[in-house]
Amino acid sequence: MHNHPSGDPTPSRPDIEMTKQIITAGKALSIVVHDHLVVGRDGVASFKALGLI
């Protein structure tokens, strides 16, 4: 989870790429990433709900 100071919780391209890298690294350690949340003034975006993971 992290926040976007701009207030817009829409995941950025770097957010998506970093999450993919974390998921890949986690698999090597048997760690499952269940979701990644981006918090903004206008709400919360869930990578799982958006189909990004």
N, C-alpha and C positions, 0 to 999 in steps of 0.2 A: 504494500500500500504506500502511496505517496500523494502529495498534493500538487496542484497546479496553482501557483499564486495568481495567475491571470483570472481565475474563477471558472474557466472552461474545463470541465473534466474529460473532454474528448481525448483519448489516447493519441499521443504523437507517434510519428514513425520511429523515433529513437526509443520511446517507451515500448513499442511492440518488439523491436529488434532486441533490446535488452532483456525483455521477458523471455523471448525465445532462447537466448543464451543462458539465462538462469535455469530454464526448464531442462536444457541439454546438460548443463553441469549437474543439476540435481539428480538426473537419471543415473549418472555415474556413481552417485552416493546413495542410491535407493531413496531419494527424497522426491516426493510428489508435490508439485505446485498445483494447488486447487483453484486459485484465482489470483488476480492482481487487480486492485482497486485504485482508481484515481479519484481523488477528492477535490472538488472545486466549489466555489461559492454557489454555483448553479446546480449542485447535486453530486452524485457519485456515478462513475462509469465502472462496470464490471467486465473484465476481459472475457470471463466465462459467458456472461449473458450476451455479449456482443459477438460471440463465436470466434474470438481471437485465440483462445486456448481450449 
